[in-house]
């Protein structure tokens, strides 16, 4: 078993869509970034890469590379899935939290979980996503940005694994 933790934050700006967990969420602001700036998926990718000892998303998908300009973070997550598989691991479970004052994201969490599980080839119940506010404190509370944290547990592919769906 291997544990990884991930954290990401992006500032909110106008004229960008707000994408979390691969879902476009109606909001007056979106997240700034080189890719689609999906903080949730970025935190999960960093946790996955850390758990298998493969660095972070900046190492694999640098923001200096135009190839990743406006790319879907779910596509990058698919590449991370290949990396962890090649290192001999599979996802046991993911637990993540979105930290945002607004908008309310609870209605979209189930679809986010389905998106992430689908890309990773695991059962949806292995992906847990929560959302919280900061009670109007800090950058998230002032609606200047959105953050996400994730913890993952990987296990060796060699172990009996009835949780993978493909």
Secondary structure, 3 states (H helix, E strand, C coil): CEEEEEEEEEEEECCCCEEECCEEECCCCEECCCCCCCHHHHHHHHHHHHHCCCCCHHHHCCCCCHHHCCCCHHHHHHHHHHHHHHCCEEEEEEEEEEECCCCCCHHHHHHHHHHHHHHHCECHHHEEEEEECCCCCHHHHCCCEEEEEEEEEEEECCCCCCCECC
